[in-house]
Amino acid sequence: MIFSVFILLMSGLIVFYLKKYRGTGDRAHLKSVSTLVFVIAFPIAMKGATMAVLYPGRAILVYAPLFLGFLIGGGLLFYASRGWGKASALVQAFVYLFAVSFLASCMNYFHVPVEYSHSIALINREVPASAEISELGADKRAAVALELRDALENTDKYVRIGALLKLKELGAAAAPALDKIITLLYAGDQTSQRRIIEVLKAIGPQAAEPLKRVLSGGGKNAVMGAADVIAGLGPAAETAVPELIALLADKDVEIRVKAIRTLGTIGASRKQEILPALAPFAASKDPSESYALSEALKALGAESSQWQGYVAAYRAN
């Protein structure tokens, strides 16, 4: 809204100075017009740069207004100048071109805040009630969770990211959207995985049961993500111990290491079940497995003699 008002105001000033030039023939008014053209083209190009960060195929949104501003503003400034002033006009136009191009290229360094603000703006438009989550009662929060669940199916990934951000804000009240969140985790979308994990942690122990199914049947990214969430839930997710033990036999070392670490995090009350399953790793030559095992044993509070007994029993078999 503010942006549109600004563009309309600048456009009105351009019309005003063009009329003055037609009435007086004074080229100083054309210089004012050229300045206003530069002023209008700059925020349009920067807004385009913001969109190009989010949608790389839309680079034309940067360069179209940038070059039009350069050609029109620079041309008017050149025409309105006299003598050596024309050389100065060309210098000013090229400085504008290179300066704005540089600033537009710098937008790539602000991808995270740009993505966040854009995603929030989109989801607030898609689900207006999500803009006031902190003020909603329990019943309305459940309704918003269902609307956000539907938004997770949107074709625009930034709407989906916005929905995940809002679901995280809902915390445990986001449980009605659990099925769809788990589906996204299964899909293994690395772009959204970090946010999916954050949402599931915010939902809390209610997420443990569906996550167990992911451990048993998901792809690598999904399994790794599910293990991260379960580790974040701590002892409240101890029912996932059997599924994590099953992962100790996985052929992927990263999954095995993740399972070892997660068992150490959540299984203190079930170490009698976990320690025998970890015993085979006592002879592991993989440094990542050995380190994960030592950390898990510390977290489980396993006594040396107790652990050695399990190791000896494993070797005897």
C-alpha positions, 0 to 999 in steps of 0.5 A, a space after each residue: 500500500 505504502 509502496 503504491 502510494 509512493 509510486 503514484 506520488 512520484 508519478 504525479 510529480 513527473 506529470 507536474 514537471 512535464 507540464 511546467 516544461 511544456 509551458 516554459 521550455 525550461 530544461 531544469 524541469 526535465 532534470 527534475 523529471 529525470 531525478 524522479 524517474 531514478 527515484 521511482 526506478 530504484 525501489 521498483 528494481 529493489 523490490 524486483 531483487 527481493 522477488 528474484 532472491 525468492 524466485 530466481 527465474 524472475 531476474 527480469 523484475 530487477 533489470 527491466 525497471 533498472 535499465 528503463 530508469 537508466 535509459 529514460 532518466 539518463 536520456 532526459 538528464 543528457 538532453 536537459 544538460 548543456 556543454 560539459 554538463 552532458 558528460 556529467 549527465 552520462 556519468 551520473 546515469 552510469 553511476 546510478 546503473 552500477 550502484 543500483 545493480 550492486 545493491 540489487 545483487 547484495 539482496 542475496 545476502 539477506 535471503 533468510 529475512 526476505 524469505 521469512 517476511 515474504 512467507 509470513 505476508 503470504 500466509 497472513 493473506 491466505 489465512 487471515 486469522 493466523 496474523 493474531 494467533 496470540 489473541 486466539 482462544 483454544 477453539 479458534 486455534 484449532 480451527 486456524 491449525 486446520 486452515 494452516 494444514 490446508 495451506 501446507 498443500 499450496 503450490 507456492 513453497 513460501 505459503 507452505 513455509 509461512 504455514 509451518 512458521 505459524 504452526 510452530 507458533 501454535 505449539 501443541 495446538 497445531 496437533 490437528 495438522 500432524 498428519 500433513 506435517 508428517 507427510 511433508 517429512 516423509 517427502 524429504 523436502 530439505 528446503 522445509 525440513 528444518 522448519 518441519 522439525 521445529 514444528 514437531 518439537 513445538 507440538 510436543 509428545 503428541 508427535 511421538 507416535 506418528 514419528 515412530 512410523 517415519 523411523 520405520 518406513 521413511 527415507 533417509 532425510 525423513 528418518 534423520 529429521 524424525 530422530 532429531 525431533 524425538 531427541 528434542 522431545 527427550 524421555 517423553 518419546 521413549 516409546 520410540 526406543 524399539 524403532 531406534 534400536 531397529 535403525 542400529 542395523 541400517 546400512 547407512 552409517 549416518 542413520 546408525 550414528 543418529 540412532 545411537 545419539 537419540 537412544 542416549 538422549 531419550 532412553 535413560 529409563 530403558 537402558 536395560 533394553 538399549 545397552 545390549 543393542 549398543 554392545 556390537 558398536 564397542 568394536 566399531 572402527 568408525 570414529 563417528 560411531 565410537 564417539 556417538 557411543 561414548 556420548 550415549 553411554 554417558 547420557 544413559 548413565 551406564 556403569 562401566 562394569 554393567 556395560 562391559 558385561 553386555 559387551 562380553 555377553 555379545 562377544 560370547 555369542 
